[in-house]
Amino acid sequence: MNNVHYMSKPLVDHRIYTIALRKMPEFVEVFDRLAMPILLQTLGHPIGFYTSLVGPQNQFVHLWGYDDLADYERRCRARDLHPDFAAYLQASGHLITAQETRLIRATNLASLHQAV
């Protein structure tokens, strides 16, 4: 297994939004319509989006990769200063009950570079 891709972005913003009960479809629509155009422009392409299946419910998770902390700060600043970002914040505020943001770092495991 030669999995070089997993470390293509060594710093990951692991963000978890807890969405109000029975509001996930509305949140996903608002996020996709209002936030995604801005995020694609300012943050680039995400690693992925997920919703909770087992464990805490009503959670929307997204992962964004960065080269380093300076890259993260620069791109987040561009997002926050984007003139249309306030509209997304206004439209989604009543849908989000909690938010967690973690910056996680890739760990290089030798076993991932060995052929199976």
N, C-alpha and C positions, 0 to 999 in steps of 0.2 A: 504494500500500500504506500504509494508516494503521494501524500496529501499536502502539497505546498500551498494550496488555495486557502486553507484554514487560517493562515497567518498573513493574508494579503493586507489586512488592516489590523495592526497590533493593538489598537485601542478601540473599544466598543462602548458606545452609549447604549445601555440596556435600560429601557424605559418601560415602566408598567403603569398603566392608567386603570383604576377601578371605575367602572361605569355604573351609573345608577341602574337599579333593577329594571329589567325589561326595556332598557334604552340603548342596548348595544347596536341594533340596526340603525337607529337614528344617529348615534355617534359615528359609526363607520361611514355613513353617507356624508355627514358634515366633514369628517376628517378627509375623506377622499376628495370631496368637491372643493373645500376651502383650503385645507392645509397642504395636501400633496403637491399641487403646482408650485407652491412656495418652497416646500421642503426639497423637491427635486431640483429646483433652481439654486437653492442656497446650501443644502447639505449633500446633494448628489443622490445616487441611488442607494437605497437601504439594503441591509443584509436580509431583512425579512420582517414580516408581520405575523403575529400569532394571537389567538384568543385562548383563554384557559379552558381546559377540558376536565382535568382532575385537580383537586385542591381548591384554593380560593377561586370563587366564581366571578363572572362579569369583569374579567381582566383582559385588557388589550395591551399586547406587548409589541414594541418595535425596537429593532436593533439597527444602529448606524455605525459604520466603521470610519476610523480616523487614523491618520499617519502618526500623530502625536498630540500632546495636550495643546500646543499652539494651533494646530490644524482644527481641533475641536472648538477652541475658543473663537477662532476667526470665523468659522462657518456658522456657529451658533449666534454670534453677534450679527452676521448678515441676515440670518433668519429673524432674529428679534427686531431688527431695524427695518425689515421689509415693510413697505407701506400697507400691504394687504394682510399682514399677520394679525393685526388687532381684530379684524373681522372674524377670523377663525376663533380667536380666544373668546370673543363675545358670543359667538354662536355655539361654542362647545362648553362654556363654563357651567351651565346647569346640568350637563350630562356627566361630568367627571366628579367623583366623590373623593378620590385620593390619587396621588401620583408619587411614584418612586423613580428616582434617577440614579443609576449606578454607572460608574466608569469602570470597566473591567479590562484587564490586560491579557493578551495572548500569552500562553506559556508554551515554550518549545519543548516538546517531548521527543526524545531520540527515537522512540519506537514508531512514531509516525513517519519517520524518514526511511525506515527499513522496508525492503521488499518482503512481501508475504509469500 
